[in-house]
């Protein structure tokens, strides 16, 4: 086996960890454990799985100090940020316990046998059931909330699926520690419900493991596309859910710029640099009107961003990519660097603003640069703003800053929001609430599916529909048997509440 090395976020010094990359035997063992746990998770039922998720949340919070300290030593994200992330992680585990107890996620339907204009109808009953063991590829930028104990894992366990997580090399020790904490909660109940594997080859092999029935990924478009192609090329292809790159455009109307340029600029700067600009919802493009109000906003934005200290990138490679990406942005004809912008060998990245004066945002300007930078494009009128927005790809979010009753730039508003998964008004896109109504997804390249990776309906990724026709009651899942139930379902076309 190959030992794992990591880099100190402050000094850039590399060190060898007491961990090893996972070999073929270790991967097979992890997949087998997830398969065995899947059957036991399903046998627990909704109430049992809800209690298990809550016990995992309790176990993580009981080890808060150790987990936060380990994560900070690997990522340099800071104790405040990481404590908040651990709170979110525990919250979303408990949130999925609520989803299980409420039960509507099952989409249970009963159509009793009867006559129809098409002739006799058989007894039909339908609901969603677990796909089977799931592979999760952890994110670099959230060592907890989108990693080993994160939303993908919580949704899969809630669905009744065992999980194998490919740890991200940016935080292998945190991944191993959290996995051991989860094991303390799950092993006595269902066995090893969550296993962790390390290493590039293990990640390649995991998506091709025959027992794995779905995979979810958070990372770059290139990495996601490569894994998606492997998932599709299997003898039995599996669904692959990738959250990839997103530019998250912001449109400021002329009226909003005139009314509150300084306020919008301050909030936008904070959103751009939050977490070192390493959020998937970081605003990467701001469309700002030409003229005096736009000048004020852009000047205030550049000043605010220039006043933010450099922060470590998650990895040295990400710092290098930020430096290269920023240079390519500034080299586009019509673009100029207004503030900051550098990365050093010790992983530090300086926030930056690039201004663009042109007619086409396609190409490099429309691609995500992962780090604390945003492009400000000045528009002359509604038609020009709409043309700029039309060059943008699919995105997780689109943000509109408008005044009450504001009818300005209608074509631009339609163009900016046409390919977004979440549309915000007078708020900033960083921050994704865990909620029933949340949608964290969007057209390619923000994701490669119609599903969300945050919120109640993210569980849908790990379920599939099954219908039972004319089945004896003993053969039916308990959720589809006649009689009172404790969750909503549709019976003979009528929604029946518990």
N, C-alpha and C positions, 0 to 999 in steps of 0.2 A: 504494500500500500504506500501511497505518496502522502507525506505530511503536508498539512495546510499552513501556509504563511499568510500573514496579514501585515498591514502598514499602519504605524502610529499616525493618527490624523493630524497631530500637531508638528511632529518632527520629520515624518516621512521614513522613519527607521522601520525596517522590516524585521519581523520576528516569527519564529516557528511555534505553532500552537500544539497543544497536546490533543490534536485531532488528526484524522486521516481522511483522505478522499475515499469515497465509497467504491468498493470493487464490485464485480458482478455478483459475487455471493452475497455481499451485504445488501445490494439492491434487491435481489430475489427474496431475501429475508424480509425486507421492509414491505415489499409488495404483498408477500404472503400474509404478513401481519395485518395489513390493511384489508385484505380479503376476508380474513377470519373475523376481524372487528366489524366489518360491514354486516355480516349475518347477525352478530350479537347486538349491534346498534338497532337494527330493524326489529329484533325481538323485544327490545326495551319498550317500543311504542313511543308515541309522541310525549307522553308525560315523563317517561323514564329518560328520554333523550334531553328533555328540558332540564330535568334535575342535573344531568351530567354536565350540560353546558354551564349551568350555574356553579357547579363545583369546580370546574376549570377556572372560571372567573375568580372565584374565591381563592384558589390556589395561587394564581398569578398575583393577586393583590397582596397575599400574605408574603410573597417574596419580592415585593416592590423594590426595596432598597438594592438588593443584589442584582435584579434585572436591569434597573436604571443605570447603576454604576457600570455594569458590563457593557451595556449598549452605548453609553457615553464614551467609554474607553475605545470603542471601535469606530464610532461615527462622529464624535465631537459635536453632536446635536444639542447637548446641554441638558441638565437635569430637569429644568422647567418644561422644555419641549417634550422630553421623554416621559416624564410623569404624566403629562397630559395625554400622551399617546397610549400609555398603559391604561389610564382611566377609560379612554375610548375603546381600547381592546376588550376590557372587561365589560364595558357597557354593551358592545355589540354581541358578545356572547349571551348576555342576559336578554338582550333584545330578541335574539333568535329563539330563546326559551319562550318568550311571549308569542312569537310567531307560531311555534309548535302548539302551544296550548290553545291559541285562537283557531287554528286549523283550516282557515279558508285557502291556504296555499295548496291544499290537496286538490282543489277544483273538483270535488266529488259531485257526481251527477247520477241520478237514478231515473230511468224511464221504464215504468212498468209495462208489461205486455198489454196490448190493446189494439183497437181498430183505428186506422188512419185513412185518409183519402187515397193513400197508396196501397191499402190493404193491411193485413194484420202486421203488427210490429212485435218482435220478440222482446223479452225482458232484457234491457241493456243497462249496465252499470259501469261507470268510468271514473277513474281517479289517477293521480300521479303517484308513481312509485320510484324508488331510488334507482339510478343508473347502475351503480356499483362503485368500486374503489376509484378514487380521484387522485390525480396528480396536481399539485399546486407549486408554481414557480414563484418564489418569494421576490418581493420588490427590494430594490436597493435603498430607496429613500424613506421607507417606513419599516424599521427593523422589528416592529411589533404589530401595528394595525393592519399592514398589508404583507405580513411575513408569516412565520410559523403559526402563531396563534390568531392570525388576522381574519378578515371578513370572509375570504374564500374558504378557509378551514372551518370557521364557525358555520357557514351556510352548508358546507358538505356534511359536517357532523349532524346538523339539524335534519338534513335530508335523509340521513341514515347511511352515509357512506364513510368508510375508512379513508384515511388520507396519507399520502406520501408527499412530503414537502421537499423540494430541491432548495436547499439553503442558498442565500445569496452570498458571494464571497466577500461582500463589504462588511458582513457581521456574522461570521461563522460561530464565534463563541456565544453570542447572544442566542443564536438559533439553537445551539446545543443545550444551553441552560434552560431555555423556555420549553424545549421538547421534554427535558427531564421533569420539569414542573407539571406539564400536562400529563405525563405518564403516571405521576403519583396520583392524579385524580381519576384517570381512565383505566389503568391496568387492573385494579381490583374489580372493576365492573364489566368491562368489555374487552380487556386485553389492550394491546398497543394500537390504539385508534389513530394515533398520529405518529408517524415515523419521519425522520429527517435524513436526507442523503446529501453528500457534499461532492463537488467536483464537476468539471465540464462533461466528462464522459457519462457520469451518472445521470446528468440532465438529459443527454441525448438518448440514453437507453431507457430512461423512465417513461418517456412519452410513447415508446414502442413496446413496453411491457404488455403482453397479451391480456393480463388481468385488469389493467387500468382501463376504465370506461369513459373518462373525460379528463380534460386538462385545462387549467386556467393559468394565465401568465400575466405578469405586470413587468414591462420593460420596454426595450427599444423596438421599433418596427422591424429592423433587420433580424434581431433575435427571435421575435414573435413569428415572423414569416417563416424562418427556418424550422422552428418547432411545429408550426401549423402544417407545413408541407410533410413533415415526418408523420404527423398524426393522420393526415389524409392518405398517405402512401402505405399505411398498414394493411395487411390482409383483411382485417376488419377495421375500417376507419372509425375514428372517434371524434366527437365534438371538441374543438379547441377554442377557448375563450381568451382572447388576447386584449389587454389594455395597453395601448402602445403610445404613440406620440400625439400631442395636442397643442395647438397654437393659441386657443382660447381668446378670440378677438374681443376687444372692447370698443364700442362706438359711443362717442360723446357728441350729442347734438349741439348745434350752434347756441341754442338757448341755454342749455346746461353749462356750456363753457363760459358763457357770458355771466351767468348767475353765480357760479361757484367754482371757478377754475382752481383756486388754491386748495379747496377742500377735496375736490376730485383728485388733484395731483398728489396730495399727501396720502390719501387712501390707496391710490394706484401704486405709488412707490412702495408702500408697506406690503402690498400684495405681491409685487415683483420680487422683493428681496426676502420674503418670509421663508424660513428654513433654508437660506442660501439659494433661493430660487429653484429649489429641487422638489417642487410640487408638480404633480401632473396637471393641476389646474392653474398654474402660474399664468397670468396674462402675458402673452407673447407679442401681441399686436394691438396697438391703440390707434384708432382712426379719430383724428382730432381736426376740427375745422381750421382753415386758414384764416388769417386776420388777427386782430389785436387780442381777442379773448383766447384764441388758440395759442398765440405767442405766450401769453401769461401762463397758461396751463403747462405748455411744454417746458418753459423756463423753470417753473416751480417743480415739475417732475424731475428734471435733470439735476436741480440743486438738491432735492431730497434724496435722490439715489446716490449722488456723489458724496453725500454726507454719511453714508452707511459704511462701516468698516468691512474689510475683506473677511470672509469666513471660509473654513475648510470645506472643500468639496468632499463628497462621500468617499471617493477613491482618487488616487493620483491620475488614473486614466480618465476619470470624469473631468478633472481639472484641465488636463491636456485637451480633451475634446471641447471644453468650454472656450479655451483660448483659441483653438483652431476655428470653432464655429463663430466666435465673435469677429475674428479677422475676416472670415468669408462674408459675414454680414456687412461689415464696414467697407468691403471692397466692391460691393454692388454699385453700379453706376447710379448716382442720385442719392446714395446713402452717405451719412457722415456720423462719426462718433461724437456724441454730445457730452458724455460723462463716463469716467472710469474705464474699467475693462481690462483685467489681466488675470493671469493664473501663474502661480509659482511652483517650484518643485516640491514645496511643502504642502501642496494641495489648496492653497488659499485662492479664492476667486473674488475679484473686485466687481461690485455691481456696475451695470452700464446701461446707457440709453443710446440707441441708434435712431437717428432721424432719417426719414426717406421722403424725397420729393420726386414723385414720378407717377406714372399711370398704371403700373402693373405690379402686383404683389406676388405673382407666381414665382416659382423657382426657390432659391435659397431663402428668400424673405418669408416664404410661406411655410417653412419647415421649423420644427421646434429646435431651439438651442437650449439644452438642459443646463440651467444655471440662472443667475440673477441678472438677466438682460431682457429688454423688450424693445421692439421696433415701434416708433411713432411715425405714422404716415399722415401727412396733411392733405385734406381734401378740400376742393374748391366749392363744390356744390353737391347736391344729392346724387346726380348722375355720376360724378367722379367718384364719390364714396362708394356707390353701388358697384362700380367697375373694379375698384380696389378689393372690395369684399368678395366679388365673384371669383377672384383668383385664389381664395383660401380653401384649404381642404376640410374634410369633416373634422369636427372638434367636439370635445367634451362639453364645453360651455361657450356661451356668447353673452356678453354683458352690454346693456343699454343704459346710458345716463341721459335722462330726459327730465324736462320740467313738467309740472301738472298741465294737462291739456296740450302737450307738445305734439304738433303734427309735422315737425321738421324731419327732413331726410327719410321719407317713407320708403323709397326704393332701397336705400342703404340698410334700413332696419330689416326689411324682408331678406336682403341678400346675406346679412350677417347672421341671421337666425335660421336660415334655411337648412343648414347642415350641422346643427348643434343639438346635443342631447339634453342640455339644461340651459334655460334662458333666465338670466338674472336682470333685475331692474334696480338700479341705484344701489347695488351692493357689489362686492368684489368676489371673484370666483374661488379663491383659495379657501379651503374649508368645505367639507362634504358631509352634511349631517346624516347620521344613521337614522332613517325614518321609513315609514311605510310608503310614503309618496316619492321617495328619492329615486332618481335615475342618474347613474354615473356610467355613461356610455355615449356612443355617438358613431356616426359613419366613419369609415376608414379615412385616415389611419389612426383615429383616436381609439377605436376598437374594431374587431373583425366580426362582430355579431350584433344582434338587436337587443341583447340582454344588458342588465346593469350588474356591476360588481359591488355595489353598495346598496343597502336597504333590503326590505323584506323580500322583494321579488327576485333578488339575486339567487335565492334558493332554487329558482326554476331551472338554472343551468344544470343542476345535478339530478333532475327528475325526468321521467318520461311517462307518457300516458299509456294506460292499459284499459281495455274494455272487457267486461265479462258478459257473455250472452247466455241467458237461460241457465245460469249457474245455480246449483243447490246452495242453500244458505251456508252450509258448513264450508263450502269452497270459497266463499266471499271474504275479503278483508272485513274486519269488524266495522270499518267506516262506511261500508256499502250495504250493510244489512238493514232490514226494515226495523223501525222503532226509533225511539228518541236518541239523539246524539248530542254531544257537547260542542259542536262546531257547525258553521253554516254549510249547507249543501243545497243543490237544486233537485227537486223531486217533481217529476212530470211537468217540467217547465216552470215551476214556481220555486222561488228562493225561500228556503225554510231556515229560520234562525234557531239557534239552540234555545 
